[in-house]
Amino acid sequence: MIKLVNLNKRYGEKVILDNVNLTINKGEIIGLLAPNAEGKSTLLKILGGQIVFDSGEYLLEDKEFNYKDKGRIGYMSDTALMPGGWYVKDCVAYYARYFEKFNKEKCLSMLKDFGLKQDDKVKKLSKGQNEKLHLALALAIDGILYIMDEPLATIDLIAREEIIGMILENFSPESTMIISSHLVADIEKMLDRVILLKSGKVVHNELVEDLRTNGKSVVKLYKEVYRNEAN
Protein backbone atom coordinates (compact mmCIF):
# COMPACT_ATOMS: atom_id res chain seq x y z
CA MET A 1 0.00 0.00 0.00
CA ILE A 2 2.82 2.42 0.93
CA LYS A 3 6.32 2.15 -0.44
CA LEU A 4 9.26 4.44 0.24
CA VAL A 5 12.37 4.10 -1.89
CA ASN A 6 15.63 5.83 -0.92
CA LEU A 7 13.73 8.68 0.74
CA ASN A 8 15.88 11.58 1.94
CA LYS A 9 15.20 14.77 3.86
CA ARG A 10 17.61 17.33 5.26
CA TYR A 11 17.44 20.80 6.71
CA GLY A 12 20.55 22.65 5.67
CA GLU A 13 23.47 20.39 6.47
CA LYS A 14 21.52 18.28 8.94
CA VAL A 15 20.33 14.92 7.60
CA ILE A 16 16.89 14.07 8.98
CA LEU A 17 15.98 11.01 6.89
CA ASP A 18 18.73 8.96 5.30
CA ASN A 19 17.79 6.67 2.38
CA VAL A 20 14.66 5.30 4.03
CA ASN A 21 13.33 2.17 2.33
CA LEU A 22 10.05 0.90 3.66
CA THR A 23 6.97 -1.07 2.61
CA ILE A 24 3.82 -0.70 4.70
CA ASN A 25 0.88 -3.05 4.21
CA LYS A 26 -2.83 -2.38 4.25
CA GLY A 27 -4.69 -3.54 7.36
CA GLU A 28 -1.86 -3.00 9.83
CA ILE A 29 -1.57 -0.75 12.86
CA ILE A 30 2.07 0.26 12.99
CA GLY A 31 4.09 1.81 15.77
CA LEU A 32 6.70 4.23 14.42
CA LEU A 33 8.91 4.64 17.47
CA ALA A 34 12.05 6.53 18.44
CA PRO A 35 13.26 9.11 20.95
CA ASN A 36 13.19 12.76 19.93
CA ALA A 37 15.34 13.98 17.03
CA GLU A 38 15.58 10.62 15.22
CA GLY A 39 13.34 11.64 12.29
CA LYS A 40 9.97 10.12 13.12
CA SER A 41 7.85 13.31 13.10
CA THR A 42 9.47 14.37 9.83
CA LEU A 43 8.66 10.99 8.30
CA LEU A 44 5.06 11.21 9.49
CA LYS A 45 4.69 14.68 7.99
CA ILE A 46 6.00 13.42 4.66
CA LEU A 47 3.61 10.47 4.70
CA GLY A 48 0.75 12.83 5.54
CA GLY A 49 1.64 15.24 2.76
CA GLN A 50 2.44 18.04 5.20
CA ILE A 51 6.00 18.58 3.93
CA VAL A 52 7.97 17.48 0.88
CA PHE A 53 11.03 15.24 0.77
CA ASP A 54 14.27 16.05 -1.03
CA SER A 55 14.82 12.90 -3.06
CA GLY A 56 13.56 9.34 -3.43
CA GLU A 57 10.09 7.97 -4.05
CA TYR A 58 6.85 7.86 -2.07
CA LEU A 59 4.28 5.51 -3.61
CA LEU A 60 0.73 5.29 -2.31
CA GLU A 61 -1.30 2.39 -3.72
CA ASP A 62 1.38 1.89 -6.39
CA LYS A 63 1.16 5.50 -7.59
CA GLU A 64 3.43 8.44 -6.95
CA PHE A 65 2.09 10.42 -4.00
CA ASN A 66 0.12 13.49 -5.04
CA TYR A 67 -0.95 16.42 -2.88
CA LYS A 68 -4.56 15.50 -3.68
CA ASP A 69 -4.01 12.28 -1.71
CA LYS A 70 -4.04 14.36 1.48
CA GLY A 71 -7.84 14.25 1.30
CA ARG A 72 -7.69 10.50 1.93
CA ILE A 73 -5.39 10.74 4.93
CA GLY A 74 -6.50 11.27 8.52
CA TYR A 75 -3.57 13.17 9.99
CA MET A 76 -3.28 14.06 13.67
CA SER A 77 -0.27 16.28 14.34
CA ASP A 78 1.67 16.41 17.58
CA THR A 79 0.76 20.10 17.75
CA ALA A 80 -2.70 21.69 17.69
CA LEU A 81 -3.71 22.80 14.20
CA MET A 82 -7.13 24.35 14.72
CA PRO A 83 -7.16 28.14 15.42
CA GLY A 84 -7.85 29.03 19.04
CA GLY A 85 -10.51 31.56 18.06
CA TRP A 86 -12.65 28.92 16.36
CA TYR A 87 -15.45 26.93 17.93
CA VAL A 88 -15.63 23.15 17.65
CA LYS A 89 -18.39 23.51 15.06
CA ASP A 90 -16.05 25.67 12.92
CA CYS A 91 -13.44 22.90 12.95
CA VAL A 92 -16.04 20.36 11.83
CA ALA A 93 -17.26 22.69 9.08
CA TYR A 94 -13.69 23.23 7.85
CA TYR A 95 -13.05 19.51 7.55
CA ALA A 96 -16.42 18.94 5.90
CA ARG A 97 -15.55 21.58 3.29
CA TYR A 98 -11.98 20.64 2.48
CA PHE A 99 -11.85 16.86 2.97
CA GLU A 100 -13.93 14.97 0.45
CA LYS A 101 -13.85 11.77 2.51
CA PHE A 102 -14.80 13.48 5.79
CA ASN A 103 -17.69 11.74 7.57
CA LYS A 104 -19.40 14.53 9.51
CA GLU A 105 -21.84 12.29 11.36
CA LYS A 106 -19.03 10.02 12.47
CA CYS A 107 -17.11 13.01 13.76
CA LEU A 108 -20.08 14.43 15.64
CA SER A 109 -20.68 11.05 17.27
CA MET A 110 -17.08 10.84 18.48
CA LEU A 111 -17.13 14.41 19.76
CA LYS A 112 -20.28 13.62 21.71
CA ASP A 113 -18.64 10.52 23.19
CA PHE A 114 -15.69 12.69 24.20
CA GLY A 115 -17.99 15.19 25.90
CA LEU A 116 -17.10 18.03 23.51
CA LYS A 117 -19.83 20.50 22.53
CA GLN A 118 -20.22 22.30 19.22
CA ASP A 119 -20.12 25.69 20.93
CA ASP A 120 -16.92 24.97 22.87
CA LYS A 121 -14.16 27.41 21.92
CA VAL A 122 -10.89 25.76 20.91
CA LYS A 123 -8.68 28.04 23.02
CA LYS A 124 -10.70 27.19 26.13
CA LEU A 125 -10.29 23.45 25.71
CA SER A 126 -7.83 21.66 27.96
CA LYS A 127 -4.84 19.99 26.31
CA GLY A 128 -6.55 16.64 26.62
CA GLN A 129 -9.80 17.95 25.12
CA ASN A 130 -7.86 19.55 22.26
CA GLU A 131 -6.23 16.21 21.49
CA LYS A 132 -9.63 14.53 21.50
CA LEU A 133 -10.93 17.15 19.07
CA HIS A 134 -8.05 16.60 16.64
CA LEU A 135 -8.34 12.82 17.02
CA ALA A 136 -12.05 12.90 16.16
CA LEU A 137 -11.40 15.08 13.10
CA ALA A 138 -8.67 12.75 11.84
CA LEU A 139 -10.54 9.49 12.47
CA ALA A 140 -13.69 10.84 10.79
CA ILE A 141 -11.97 10.84 7.41
CA ASP A 142 -12.99 7.65 5.59
CA GLY A 143 -9.53 7.30 4.15
CA ILE A 144 -6.80 4.81 3.39
CA LEU A 145 -4.15 6.05 5.81
CA TYR A 146 -4.31 7.38 9.37
CA ILE A 147 -1.34 9.06 11.00
CA MET A 148 -1.37 9.68 14.75
CA ASP A 149 1.58 11.65 16.11
CA GLU A 150 1.56 11.40 19.93
CA PRO A 151 -2.24 10.87 20.30
CA LEU A 152 -1.91 10.14 24.03
CA ALA A 153 0.63 12.81 24.95
CA THR A 154 -1.61 14.94 27.20
CA ILE A 155 -4.29 12.38 27.98
CA ASP A 156 -4.55 11.22 31.58
CA LEU A 157 -4.17 7.57 32.48
CA ILE A 158 -7.90 6.89 32.75
CA ALA A 159 -8.72 8.54 29.42
CA ARG A 160 -6.02 6.63 27.54
CA GLU A 161 -8.10 3.47 27.46
CA GLU A 162 -10.98 5.50 26.05
CA ILE A 163 -8.77 6.94 23.31
CA ILE A 164 -7.24 3.57 22.44
CA GLY A 165 -10.71 2.04 22.29
CA MET A 166 -11.90 4.83 19.99
CA ILE A 167 -8.94 4.33 17.67
CA LEU A 168 -9.46 0.57 17.44
CA GLU A 169 -13.22 0.93 16.99
CA ASN A 170 -12.78 3.27 14.04
CA PHE A 171 -9.91 1.44 12.34
CA SER A 172 -10.79 -0.28 9.08
CA PRO A 173 -8.84 -3.32 7.81
CA GLU A 174 -9.00 -1.63 4.40
CA SER A 175 -6.74 1.14 5.69
CA THR A 176 -3.40 1.52 7.45
CA MET A 177 -2.64 3.33 10.70
CA ILE A 178 0.73 4.64 11.84
CA ILE A 179 1.07 5.71 15.47
CA SER A 180 3.99 7.49 17.05
CA SER A 181 4.14 7.71 20.83
CA HIS A 182 6.62 7.86 23.68
CA LEU A 183 4.10 5.86 25.73
CA VAL A 184 5.29 2.59 24.24
CA ALA A 185 3.75 0.34 26.89
CA ASP A 186 0.33 1.95 26.39
CA ILE A 187 0.16 1.44 22.63
CA GLU A 188 1.97 -1.92 22.39
CA LYS A 189 -1.20 -3.98 22.62
CA MET A 190 -2.64 -2.11 19.62
CA LEU A 191 0.25 -2.78 17.26
CA ASP A 192 0.65 -5.31 14.47
CA ARG A 193 4.08 -4.07 13.46
CA VAL A 194 6.82 -1.91 14.97
CA ILE A 195 9.25 0.28 13.04
CA LEU A 196 12.19 1.88 14.84
CA LEU A 197 14.17 4.84 13.52
CA LYS A 198 17.67 5.83 14.51
CA SER A 199 19.60 8.73 13.00
CA GLY A 200 17.07 8.92 10.20
CA LYS A 201 17.38 5.25 9.24
CA VAL A 202 15.02 2.30 9.75
CA VAL A 203 16.84 -0.02 12.16
CA HIS A 204 13.96 -2.41 12.93
CA ASN A 205 10.83 -3.36 11.02
CA GLU A 206 9.16 -6.37 12.64
CA LEU A 207 5.79 -7.92 13.28
CA VAL A 208 4.91 -7.67 16.96
CA GLU A 209 3.78 -11.31 16.87
CA ASP A 210 7.26 -12.35 15.74
CA LEU A 211 8.81 -10.35 18.57
CA ARG A 212 6.63 -12.14 21.10
CA THR A 213 7.44 -15.52 19.57
CA ASN A 214 11.09 -14.72 20.22
CA GLY A 215 10.36 -13.78 23.82
CA LYS A 216 10.48 -10.02 23.39
CA SER A 217 8.06 -7.19 23.85
CA VAL A 218 8.03 -3.87 21.99
CA VAL A 219 9.07 -2.16 25.22
CA LYS A 220 12.04 -4.50 25.63
CA LEU A 221 13.16 -3.98 22.02
CA TYR A 222 12.84 -0.22 22.40
CA LYS A 223 15.01 -0.23 25.52
CA GLU A 224 17.63 -2.38 23.85
CA VAL A 225 17.90 -0.08 20.83
CA TYR A 226 17.76 3.26 22.64
CA ARG A 227 19.14 2.47 26.09
CA ASN A 228 21.94 5.02 25.74
CA GLU A 229 19.88 7.62 23.90
CA ALA A 230 18.83 10.88 25.59
CA ASN A 231 15.08 11.54 25.33
Secondary structure, 3 states (H helix, E strand, C coil): CEEEEEEEEEECCEEEEEEEEEEECCCCEEEEECCCCCCHHHHHHHHCCCCCCCEEEEEECCEECCHHHHHHEEEECCCCCCCCCCEHHHHHHHHHHHCCCECHHHHHHHHHHCCCCCCCEHHHCCHHHHHHHHHHHHHCECCCEEEEECCCCCCCHHHHHHHHHHHHHCCCCCCEEEEECCCHHHHHHHCCEEEEEECCEEEEEEEHHHHHHCCCCHHHHHHHHHCCCCC
